[in-house]
Amino acid sequence: MIEHPISPRRFSTSSSLKGKITIPGDKSISHRSLMLSALSVGESRVTGLLEGHDVLATADAMRAMGAQITRQDNGEWVIHGVGVGSLLQPQHALEMGNSGTSTRLLMGLVATHPIHVTFTGDASLSSRPMGRVMDPLAQMGTEFSASPGGRLPLMVRGIAPAVPLSYRLPMASAQVKSAILLAGLNTPGITEIIEPIPTRDHSERMLRGFGADLTVDLDSDGSRIIRLRGEAELQPQNIIVPGDPSSAAFFIVAALIVPDSDVIITNVGLNETRAGIVTVLRQMGGHIEELNPREVGGEPVADLHIKHSILTGIDVDPALAPSMIDEFPVLFIAAAMAQGTTNTTGLDELRVKESDRIAVMATGLAAIGVTVRESEDGLSIDGSGGELLAGGGTIAGHLDHRICMSFAIAGLVSRQAVTIDDMTPVGTSFPNFEILLSGLQQ
């Protein structure tokens, strides 16, 4: 289990944010581009890859199982894959750091290969249950040996050939869906997933791009039925990773709530299964304009022009939750600055992220003077009407990068500086977050 030095930071009231920034590549797409390239036979090239700790953990894991992965001086990544069914037995445990995405997707990937793999991680990752992924994979024949509560350290004993699965997702989870699809790649026959609530579809898009035989149909009740034909032969690809909308969200909210701000964020991925935060902030009155909409690597992208806006509290449609589940922490900061009350429900998934994000955000918001009420599946937040928050005190980030960055943005609109107890976890998804923020403040 890895540890890191503590790095506290103070964030103070900011003057207007001005300028143009480019955010790092999409984390979800970066993970999947490395995994699928490593399962192709031949050379794939990836540009715009997010080089945060989480994605680098995925790269290290695929190297340990036989793929050749190198970074060129121009920032392009070159991957020589081993092919589906040809992963090698790693010689050591795979250290996942803080990356739940890496862990859950790789569990699926190795589940149907005849190898056994041990996954380890830091204190935050080791506290997160993996049962939701283990359950369907066990039905395919995979065996697991996990720590109490289905947690890391955890060993996966893969099986080949595995049993094809038809599985109805009991929760909205792109990670569970993707783990099953990755397991299905090396499983004879058809692997079928019924998805009652749509979640981010990067895996489906990218699998088809690599040549997998994958179809998506709608059932009579509106559920998505995803079918993947196994024993796939993936073809190498050149991939351009769009900017991560989850990372963009912090700067979108910052520009909306800091007076007189005017910011352009270039090349933001706007896949409809990910762009719920833009929809909700517009419903609250946010000025977010899409410039130069286009398609990059099969994903819709645009440059976003954001101006300071007077926001109004709303009841957030719970149906939008899967398309913005990672963005709720920073949406709560926007709600704290709005006029009136913002109510959110249907956010059960937030309780099993890097931290219990409902409880941690409620505690942190109260600590900086926000009136907040916590329910089992959401928060109700009374906004300040645009007045500065009280601020002050130290926020416990609980090793959760999105909690840390959300309260950093809150510090920009607080009378007293907001201190984050440790900003180190931000490196998992957004290594240059503070650099970009500082650049907009000059």
N, C-alpha and C positions, 0 to 999 in steps of 0.2 A: 504494500500500500504506500503510495507516494504522499509526501507532505510538501508544503511550500512555505516560504517566508511570508509573514503578514505584511500587507501594504495598505495602511489606512490613507484616506484622502478626504479633503474638505472641499465642498462645492458651495460657492457663494453667489449672491445676487448678481445677475449678469445684465450688461447693457445689451442692446439689440444684437441679434445674430444675423450676419450678412455673409453672402458668398455662395460658392458652388463647391460641392463635395462629391466624391465617388466613394461609395461604401464597399466593404469587402464582398466577395462572392457568396452566393446563397449556400448556407451550411447543409441543408438537406440535399441539394443537388450535388454539392461537392462530395459528400459521403458516398452517394450512389454512383457518381461517375468513377470514383476509384474502385469500388467493389465490382461494378459490371465490366470495367476495363480489365480488371485482373482476372475475370472469368471469360474473357475473349481470347482467341488465339491470334496473336499478332500485335501490332503496335497501335495504341491509342494515344491521343494527345489532348490535354485539357488546359485551357487558358482561363484565367480568372478564378482559379481555385482558392477557396478560403484557407489561409494558412494559419488557422487557430489551432490550439492544442487538441481539440476534439477531432478535427479532420486529420491532423498529423498522426493521431492515435490509430485512425483507420488505415492510413498509409503504412504505418509500422506493422499492423496486424496482417495486411495483405502481403507485405514483404516476407513476414515470418512463415506464410503459407505458400511461398514459391514465386510470387509475382516480382518482376523487376520494376521498380518505381524510382525515377530520378527527376530532380528539379533542374531545369536549364537556367542559365544565367539570365535569360530574358523573362523568367517567371513562368514559362510553360512547363507543364509536367508531362513526362513521357512514361507510359506504362506498357510493359510487355506482359501479356496475360498468360495463364497456364491452361485455360479452357475449363468449361463446366465439367465437374466430376474429377478434376485433376489437382485439387488443392493438396498440398503436402502437409504432413504432420509437423506442427510447429515444435521447436526444441525447448520452448519455455512458455510460461504463462503469458497470455496477452494482457498487457497493462493498458487499461482503458481510461485512466485518469478520471475525468468527470463526465465522460461522454456516454449518456444513456442511449443516444441514437446509435453510436458505434456498437455498443454492447448488444442491444436488442436485434439490430439488423444482422450482425455477424453471428449471433446465435442461430438465426434462421439459415444463414449461408452455410455454416458448418454442419447443421443438423442432418443433412442428407449426403454428407461425404463420410467415407469410412475412416474418420480420424477422431481423436478426442482432444478437446481444447479446454483449458482452464482460463477463466476470465477473472481479473482482479481490477480494483479501482481505488479511488481515493475515498475519504470518509463519507462524502456526500453521495457518491455513486453506490457505495456499499450499503447505504441505508435504504436504497430504493428497491421495491419488490419487482421481481422478474416473472412472477407467476403467470401473468396475462400472456406472455410469450411462450412460456414453457408448456402451458396447457395444450394449445393446438399442436405444437411440435411433437409433444409426447404421443398424440394420436396418430402421428405419422411413423412412430416407432423409435424416436430419439429418446435416449435416456439422460437423466440429469442427476447431478449430485450437488445440491445447493446448501448454502448456510441457512440457519433458521429464518423462516419467513420468506423463503425463496430469494435470498439475497446473495450478493457476491461476498467472498469468492465462490465461484460456481463452475462446475465442470460439465461440459456437453460431450456426450459420447454419440457421435453421429452414426447413421445407419444408411447403407446402400445395398440393394434398392429400398427406398422408403415406400410407405403406403400413401397413395394419393388421397387428398383430403377435400371434403366439402365442408366449409366452416362459415357459420354466421357470426359475424363480429358482435360480441355482447356490449361493446362500447365503441365510441368513435375514436379510433387510434390508427394513425397512419403507420406508426412503428410496428404494431402487431400485424397489420395488413402486409407491410413490406417484408417482414420477417417470413411470413408464410409464402409469399411470392418467391423470395430468394430460395427458400427451401424447395419450392416446387420446380425450380430450374433443373435440378438433378433427380427428379422423381418421375418414374414412368407414368404415362397417362395424363389425365387432366386434374390440375389442382383448381378448386373453385372456392371463391370467397364471396359471400353475400354481405354487402355493406349497406345497412339501413340508413346511415347518416354519412354523406360524402365527406371524405377527408382529403388532404393534399394528395395530388395524383402524380407526383414526380416519378414514382417508381413505375407506374403504368406507362407514362410517356417515354421514359428512358428505356425500359425493357423493349418496347416496340422499336425504338430507335436503334437498338443493338441487334434487332432481328428476331426477337422472341415472338412466338405465335401466341399473342394475347388479345383477347376480345373483352369488351365491356358492353353489357346490355342492361336495360332497365326492366325490372320486374313490375308486375301490375300494381304493387304497393309503393313504387318509386325507388325501391332499393336498387343499388348497383350490383350487378352480378359480373364478377371478374373471373375469367377462365384463362389459365395458362397451360399450354402443352409442354410437358416436361422433356427432359433429355435434350435441352436446347443447345444449339450451336450459335453462340453469340459472335457477331462480327465487330472488329475494332472500329472505333469512331473517333472523330475530332469533335470535341465538346467545348462550347463557350458557356461559362457559368455566369448567369445574370446576377446583379446585385441582390443581396439578401433583404427581402421586405421586413423581416423581423429586426434586422439591424437598422434599417431606414426608419423604423417606427419611432426610435428614440429621438431622432433629429426632426422628424415630422412634428411630434408633440412639442419638442423644445421650441421650434419656430412658431407654432401656433400660440403658445402661452407666454413667450417672452415678448414684451411690447416692442413694436416697430421692427420686428424681424422680417427678413426677406431672404429665403434660402432656396437654392436649386439642388436637388439630389439626382445625380445622373444614373441611368441604366438600372432602374429598380425593377425587379421581377414583379409582375402583376398577375400571376396565375390566379384565376378566380377562386381556387381552393385555398389561397393564401392571403388574399387582399381584403379580408373583412375589416381590418383596422382602418383602411382608407374609407370604406363605406360608412362605418360608424362615426368617424371624425367628421365626415361631411354632413352626416345627419345632425351632428351637434353644432354645425355652422362653420366648420373649418374650411378655409380657403386652400384647396389642394388641386392644382391644375396639372393635367397630364400633357406633356410636350413630346413631340416626335414619337408617338406610339409605334412600335415595331415588334418583330419577332426575332429572338436570338436563341439559337439552339433548340427550336421547338417550343420556347416559352415566351409569352407576351411580356414585353418590357416597355418602359417609358421613362422620360426624365420628369421628375415631380417638382413643381414650383409651389412653394408654401409661403404664405404670409400670415403674420399675426392676426388672430381672429378672436371675436367674442364668442365663446362657446356656451352652449346651453345644455343642461343635464337632460338625459333621455332614459327611457327604459330600453336597454339593449336587447335586441331580438336574440334569444338563446340559440336559434337556428344558425346564427352566424358564428357561434363559438368555435366550431372545428376549424373555420377558416382564419382564425386569429388567436388561437389558444395561447400562443407564446407571447402575444402582444398585450394581454390584459394587464399585467403589472404596470406598463407605462400608460395604458388607457386610464387606469385608476388615478395616475398623476394628472392627466388632462381633466378628469372628472373633478378632482380637488380644486381646480381653477375655474370651473364652469359656473354659470348661474343656475341655481336650483339643484335638484337632486338627480343623480345618476344611479339607476338600479341595474344590477346584473344578476342573472340566474343561469343555471345549467352548466356551471363551471366545475363540476366534480373532478374533472381531469387535472385541474390545477393543484389538487391536494397530493398528487403523486408525481410531481415534477422534481426538479433538483431540490426543491424545498416544498413545504405546504404553502403554496404561493398565496392562497386566500388568507391564512392565518398570519403569515409573515408580513404581507402588505397591510393588513388591518392593524397590526401592532405598530408598524413603522409609520403609517399615516397618522395614527393617533399621537405618536410621539412628536410629530412636527405640527400638531395643532389642527388636524383635520377631523371633522365629525364623521365617524364611519360606523356602520353596523354590519356585523358579520352574520351570515346565515350558513346553512350546511353547504350550499352550492353557489355562493356569490357574496357580493358586497353591495351595500347602499352607501353612497358617498354624498354628503352635502358640500357643494362647491362654495368657493370664496367669492364668486362673482368677479373674478379677475384681480382681487386684492392679493397682496403678497401673503404667503403662508407664514406661520410663526417660525418654523424651522427650529434649529438648535438640536442639541443632543447628538448621540451616535446611533446610527442604524446598524443593526446586525444583519449582514447580508446572507448568512447561512450558506456560504460557499456557492451562492446562486448568482450567476452572471447577470441575469435579467433583473433580479431584485437590486443588485448594486447599481446598474446603469439607470434604472428607473428613479431611484432616489438621488442619483447624481443630477438628473434633470430637475427633480423637485428642488434641489439646492439653488438652481438658477432663479427661482421665483420665491425665495424664502428670505424673511427679514434677517434671520441669523443663519450662519453657515450650517449646512448639513454635513456631518461627518459619516463616511462609510467605513465600517471597521476593517474591511479588507477588499481592495479592488482587484487583487490578483486573479480571481476567477473569471474576470472579463476577458482574459486572454484565451479562454476556451472558444469564444465565438467572435470577438471583436478586438483584436490586439491593438489597433490604432484608434480606439474610441476617444480617448482623452486628447490625442493629437488633433483629430478632426474638430472636436469641440473647441479646443483652444484657438484653432485657426478661424473659426466663425466668430469668435469674440473680439478679434482685432480690427 
